[in-house]
Amino acid sequence: MIFLALTLVVLAAFAWLIGQKRASVVAAGAENTRLHSRPNYHGLFLAIMTAVPALVLIPFWNGVSGRIIDSSVLSVFAAQISDMTVPQIEAFLRDAYAIANGGIVSLRDETKEAAAELISLRQASSMLWLWIVGLGLAAGGFLWGYSKITAPFRARTFVERFIRGLLIVCSGVAILTTVGIIFSLIFESIRFFNMVSLFDFLFGIHWSPQSAFQSAGGAGADADNSIIFGAVPLFAGTLLITFIAMCVAAPIGLMSAIYLSDYASPTFRAVAKPALEILAGVPTVVYGFFAALTVAPAIRGWGEGIGLTVSSESALAAGLVMGIMIIPFVSSLSDDVINAVPQSLRDGSAGLGATKSETIRKVVLPAALPGIVSAMLLAVSRAVGETMIVVMAAGLAANLTINPLEAVTTVTVQIVTLLVGDQEFDSAKTLAAFALGLVLFIITLTLNIIALRVVQKYREQYD
């Protein structure tokens, strides 16, 4: 299918050239009539008519061909599967697909034959018909579009409407994806809260989802689930690590932004700003390695040196490294906001006798405060959603503590832990991940809304 898509793109390029040439010929042959649209628009129109119908066919074919192939395979082996149940038939198809893809080797002859039939249908019939229909649509679209290239034809209107429709579709996909994520979280969370009390989940202080299997099927299953799914330790661990991270990122990031915007020379800024933002491109797993192998042992050695008991995995190690990761986020946003303050305010303050530091403290920062607050709240959202650093540096223990030297865990880490491996999506243990995801979504959404409201309410516009 990739080769078909590439072929259609090449054909569209040729159609664009031919459409331009055809429009130029029509314009030269018309005596008293001018082209409504430039030749480039006629070329784009012909390229769209050549490629788009066939490209739309590919995802449609993917959705339909699988069912057709499954039906064809099952019809060939109707006698062998006549006494199978629905789950057994589904397992039969899964094994056949796995063998066809080279994933497993089966000793059953009928499964091998089904895999061979799948390969034959996919490679011969399905792909052959896809190419035939796709190229047929491309040829038909080209011929129809070529016949429409005349002097009065409004090619520009068609192309602009097509592009606008394409942009609307892309926006709709983004919106529908967000809506789908929200509803998937809500529906699965409702199933979880049918098993576990919402109050006990939000205010319970004991988190032990592994114990859900012990209570499954028992008379007191619901009561036990309410006890073991208390998420307060997760919320406390998330807030503790986020607080430590912001204590590192907020002052360093803000001071860096102030220096780069008002004190640094253009040469130094041109080097320092990209170097600082390189931190934003470092994968979080690298930060996790740095936290686990360097920062955590250093904190433990420092603590033991002064007589403190420090866990090998601590909230302090995770928070410090997470703060370093967020520094470029705070610095870049704050720098943009500070640079947006008009130079006339700085000049007016200097004209009144204020020093540069007084100008920054009493003029620039108050003017840029809404944007800075917004940057801080967005940085908090980034810290709340971080996973890898916490997994590698803070551990998995759901401890209810405010001691940064102890091991804690966060909401995102527990979501990953609950969904690792083969899971049954009808148990409270697995559905708890969706409830945690819904809570995390609401928290980050609330922070983003607050950031937007702060900017809208306190934003100052300058001429």
Secondary structure as UniProt FT lines:
FT   HELIX           2..29
FT   HELIX           39..76
FT   TURN            77..83
FT   HELIX           86..100
FT   TURN            101..102
FT   HELIX           109..120
FT   HELIX           121..126
FT   HELIX           127..148
FT   TURN            151..152
FT   HELIX           155..195
FT   HELIX           198..203
FT   HELIX           209..211
FT   HELIX           212..215
FT   TURN            216..217
FT   TURN            219..220
FT   HELIX           221..228
FT   HELIX           232..258
FT   HELIX           259..263
FT   HELIX           266..281
FT   HELIX           284..290
FT   HELIX           291..295
FT   HELIX           296..305
FT   TURN            306..307
FT   HELIX           315..339
FT   HELIX           343..351
FT   TURN            352..353
FT   HELIX           356..359
FT   HELIX           360..364
FT   HELIX           365..384
FT   HELIX           388..393
FT   TURN            404..405
FT   HELIX           411..418
FT   TURN            425..426
FT   HELIX           428..458
//
